[in-house]
Amino acid sequence: MLLKSSLIYILFTVFLFSLQAQNVDYTLRGRILDQLQTPLESATIICGNKSIGATTDKNGFFNLSLRGTPEDVLSISFLGYKKKEINIQNFLSLPNHIIYLEQDIITLGEIIIGNKNLDDEISPRDFFKKIHKSFNNSLPNYNYVSKAYYKEKVKYNDKYVLFAQGLGYAINMGNLHNASYLSRYKFFYKNTKLANIDSLWKESVKKKYNLEHGSWLNGSANLNQYLRLIKYGVLSKNWKKYNFELDSIYYKNHQKVYRVSFKGEKYNGYMDCFAKNLKILEIRYDTTDFPTNPFRKYIKTNISILLHYFNDTVFLSNMTSSYNFKKAYHVNTIKIISQKFSEFKMTSDEYWGANAISRNPYIFCSPNEWQRLKIENDSKIEIIKRDLAPNTTLEIQYLNNSGKWFYPSNNSSSYKNQFLKKMKQVEDKFYLNK
């Protein structure tokens, strides 16, 4: 009887261990604060053995999607603070999932660049040369993928006529599969909330600008502009054609930041850079090099970019573009939720199949995923509801538009099956280990 009891206990222990070792899909949402309860924006959270990471927003919150085990370790770091590690099981038991970082006193000494203080002796142009070199040396030399959130809204005649949000994947295919440089980085819709689009506005735009059909959704617009900035803008090899000025010096989370303005033919703005390591924190600029939707014109556009670094490799973190044209005001945002910072592999057939779907998204809305991620509501959501859903709710419109192709002429069951297959391929590849 004792032997039987011991055997049952051993089997039960093995069973529990096997459950613990199994990979589980996690959506980890937490917050990073310092010891004074101050939110740490742009702190990084990395699950190293999965090559997946995330960064915090302005309020210190983050979302990290991964497939792992309770024992997988999260590493949390921010310039000027001591690195902290915690496994997923212990993270989930934290009160309100808050992680506190301790200030690293050693890093708070005088900031020196090239043995000179920028504000005393180094010229802004010489300093930007260092920033440019550092940035280009940090660019990934492989194709990569991230889980991403996209939002697009349009006002016309002071009324909202379009509102869309999407969860999906931003994929940069690098030099693979004969993709032209500016088409290599695209957003692939997986879970989309689409409110009814004002039909009078659509027809008015079509007629006025002689469009056969309008491209009303464009989750890839900002990704294309990011490549343009690197290929043709101030971060390109043409940077010597720009004029530079030191605008200001300030401290962010106890770290010295330089704001350097730039002025050129098509790009004018500024960038903020940490003095300690030359990493670019933010770029804001106006450009005339932005092919806008739905007007198919190059319109002066305002751009805001946040960057993040994993293992000293730079990736896009958050980007918003906005412009006024005639009576329209258009805002487009993309935010990286979880960044995969190892190489992302797709065959040529897989890539071009997914690429076709990105041009004609399948509108499919699954509320559960949105509830897990707790994406913050748009600041104008009440006005958007008033304009686009006066007699119903946006949530009902999202569900009513679910299960449809954006361009109905392609509405077929075979195309739907192709979409589901491609999204499954991307999802599985995203969760692979190194």
N, C-alpha and C positions, 0 to 999 in steps of 0.2 A: 504494500500500500504506500509506503514511504517512497519507494522507487518510482511508482506511478506519479505521485504528487511532484516529485523532483523533475520528472520528465515534462509534466504539464507546465511547470514554472519555466523551465528552459525554453520550451517551445513558445510560450507566451512572451518571454523576453526577446527571443529572436524575431517574433512577429512585430513587436513594438519597435525594435531596431530597424527592421526592414521598412516599416512605415516612415520612420524618421529619415531614412536614407533616400526615400523616393523624392523625385523632383515634383514640386508643386508650383503652379502659377501664382505668383504674388503680385499684388499692387500695393506697394508700400507707400504710405503717405505719412510724412512727419514734418518736424520743424527743427531748425537749428538756431539756437540762441547762444549769446555769451553769458557770462556769469552775472551781468547786470540786466538780464532779460532783453537785451537788444537783439533784434533779428539780424542774422548775417546773410546778406544777399550775395549770391554767386559762390557760396560754399559748395564744395563738391562731395558727392556721396558715391562711392565706387564699390561694386562687388567684383573684385579683381579676377577671381577664377572664372567669372562669367563674361568678363570684358564688357561690362555694362555699367554706366554711371548716369547721374543726374545732377542738376544744380538747383540751388534754392532761388526763389523769387524775392521780390523786394520785402516781403513780410517773413522771409525765412522758411517758407513751406517748400516741400518737394514731393514729387511723385516718382517712384521708381518701379518699373515693371520688369520682372525677371522670372525665370523658371529655375528654381533652386531647392535647397533643403534648409531646414531650420538652423543647421550648423554653419551655413555659408556666412562669411564675415563681410560686414560693411565697414569701409574705411572712410572717415569723415575728415576733411581738411579745409583750411582756409588760411591764406597768407596772413601771418602775424599771430596765429593760434596753434596750439599743440594738436597734433593729429590724434584722432580717437578711433578705436576699433570696437565693434560690437557685432555679435552674430544676430541673425534674423530673429531667432527665438527670443533672445533677451530684448531686442528692439521692440518687438510686439508687446512685451510686458511693461514697457515704460509708460508712466502716466502721461496721457495725451500724446504719446509718441514724440516727446521732446528730447532732443540731445543737446547738452550744453558743452561748449568748447571753452577751454581755458586759454587766456592770453599768454603768448610766448614773449616774455620780457626781452629775451636775447635779440629778437628781430627788430626792436624798436629804437635802434641807434640811428646815427646820421646816415642818410641815404646818399651813396656816392655812385656816380656813373662815369666810367672811364677816368677815375681819379679826379673828377671835377664835379662841382655842383652845377646843374643845368641853369638854375636861376641866377647864378653868378657869372659863369663864363661860357658854357657851351651854347652854340647858336641853335635855334630851333631846327634849322635845316640839317645840321649835323646830328642832332638828337633823333630826328625822324629817320635819318638814314639807318640808325641803329634799330629803331622800331621796325622799319621795313624789312631789314635783314632777319631780325628775330621772327617776325610773323611768317615770312616765306620759308624759313627753315623749320617752322612748326607745322606747316600744312601737311596733312596726311598724303602719302604717296601711294595710297591704295583706295579701292572702292569701299564705301561704308554705308550704314543704314542707321536710322533712329526712329523710335516711336514718336509721333508728332501730333500736334493739335493745330488746326487751321480755322480761321474765322474771316469772313468777308461780309461787308455791308455797304450799301449804296443809298444815298439820299438824292432825290431828284425833285426839284421845285419845293425844297424844304420838307419832303416827306420820304420816309424810308420805303424803298421799293424792292430791296433785296436783303436777305439775311440768311447766312449759311454758316454752319460750323461742322468741322470734320475731324474725326480721329483716324489716323492712318500711319503711313510710313514715308519718311523722306529718305530717298535713296540717291546717293551719288555714285554713278557707275564708272567714274574715272575715265581711263582711256579705252575701256572695253567696248566691244561690239559696234565699232564704227559710229558711235554717237558723236555728233558735233559738240564742241566744247560747251556751248551755252545751253544745250539740251540734256546735259549729263545728270543734272541734279533736279529731281522731280518728286512731287508729292503724290502718293497713291492712296486714294480714298478707301476706307474700310467701313466706317460707321459715321453716317452723315445726317445732320439735322438740317433740313431745308424748309424754310417757310415759303408760303406762296409768293411768287414774284409778280409784281404789278405788270399786267399784260399790256396796258396802255403805254407804259414806259418802254417796254421791250419793242413794241411796234414803232414807237416814235423814234427810238435810236436806230433801228434797222432802216427805216425810211430815210432819215436825215443823213446817215452816213453810208448809205448804199451797201449795207451788209446783207449777205445771203442769210446768215444766222448769227446771232450774237454769242460770244463766248462768255456766258454769264458767271461761270464759276472758274476760278483759276488758283488752285492751291499751290501751283508751282511758280507763280509770278515772283515772289520774294527770293526763292531759291535761284532763279535765273538772274535776278539782280545782284545777288551775292557773288555769283561767278563773274558778272560784268565788272564789279568793283575790283576783283582780283585780276581780271584780264585787261581791262581798259582804264580803270580808275586810279585813285591815289595809291592803292596797294599793289599796282602793277609795275612793270619795269619802266613805265612812263612817269614815275613819281618825280623825276627831276624837273619836269615841266611845271610843277606846282610851286606856289609861294607858301611859306610856313611862318607862323607866329606863335609864341608862347602866350596863351590867353590867361591862364591862371594856374595856381597850385593849391590843392586842397587835400584833406585827409579823409579816407574812407576806411572805417573799421581800424583806425589807428595806422593806416598805411598811406604813405605819400603818393599822390596821384597828380600827374601833369596833364593839363589840357592843351593840346596843340591844334591850332586851326590851320586849315589848308584851303587854297583857292586855285582853281584851274578852269579849263575851258568848259567842262561839263559836270564837274563835281566840286561843290563848295560846302565846307562844314568844319567839324572838329572831331577829334578823337581823344578819349581819356585813356591814359596808360599808367600802369603801376611803375613807379620809379625803381622799385626793388628788383624786378625781373623783366621789365620791358613788355610785359604781357598787356595786350589791348583789352580794356574793359568794355568800352562802348564807343560806337561811331554814330554820329548824326550828321546828315548832309542833305542838300538839295541836289537833284540831278535832272538833266534833260535827256538822260540815256536810260529811259524806262518805258518799254513798250506796254502801254496800258490796255486793259480789258475794261469794257467791251468796245472801246472806241477805235482800237487798232491804230493808235497814234502815239508818238513820243511826246508826252506831256510832262511839264515840270512837276516833279514828285518829291515829297519829303520822306526821308528814310531814317529809321532808327534801328541800330543793330547792337545786340549784346553777344559777346563771344564767351566760350568756356574752354578750358584746357583739361585734357585727361592724359596723364603720363607725358606732359609737355607737348602734346599734340593739340592743335587748335581746331575747334568745331563751332559752327553756328549754334547759338543758344536761343535767341529770340529776335524776331525781325518784324517791323511794321512799316508799311508804305501807305501814304495818303496823298491825295491830290484833289484839287478843285478844277473842274472843266465845264465851261458853260454853266448849266444849272445843276450839275451833278457833283456830289462829294463822295469819294470812294476810299474806303479803308480796308486794307488787307493785312492780316497778321498770321505769322506762323511761330509756334513755340515748340521747342524740343522737350519732350517729356522724359525719355530715356535714350541715352546715346550708346550705341554699340561701337566700341573703339578698336575692334579687331576687324580684319578684312571680311567683307561680305561678298560671297561668291554666288553668281547666277550665271547660268548658261545663256547663250545668245537668244535661244528660243524663249526662255523664261523671261528675259529682260524685255524683248520686243513685244511679247504677249502682254506683259504687265503695262508696258508703255502705251499700248493701244487703249487699254482700259483707263489709264490716267487721263486721256483726252476726252473720254466719254464715260464719266463716273456712273457707277451703279449706286443709286441712292438707297441705302439700307440703314435703318436706324434701330439700334439695340439700346434701350434706356438703361439696362443694368450696368453696362460698361461706363456710361456717363456718370452714373450714381457713385460707382467705385472711385473714380478719379476726382470727383468733386471740383470740376472746372469752375472757376469763378464766373459769375454772370457778367455780361456786358454792362458797362456803366449806364448805357442808354436803353436797357432792356424794356423798361416800362413804355417808353416812347415807341420803340420798335413794335411792341405788342399792340399799342393803339393804332399804328399805321398799317400793320400787316395782318393783324388778327382782331379786328374790331368786334366781330360777332362770334368768336370762338377763342381758342387758346393756341399759343405757339406749339405746345406739346401735341395737341390733336393734329395740327398741320404737319408736324414732323412725322407722325405715324401715318397720316394719309398719303404723304409723299414717299413713304418707305416702300421698297420693292419695285422701283421704277428706274429705267434708264433716263439719264438727263436729256438725251436726244432720243425721243420715242421711236424714231425710224429704225433704231438698232435694238428695239425691245423684242428679244427672242429668248426662249428658254436655253438655247445652246450658248448664247452670249452670257446669260446669267451664270450658267454652270462654269464657264470659262473664268468669270470674275471670282467665283467662290474658290476655284482651284488655285488661281494665282495668289489670292490673299492667303490661302492656307500655306502655299509654298513660302511666301515672304515671312509669315508668322513663324513657321518652323525654323527657317534659317536664322531669324532674329534671335531665337532662344538657344542656338547652338553654343557650346563652349568654344574656347579658343581653337 
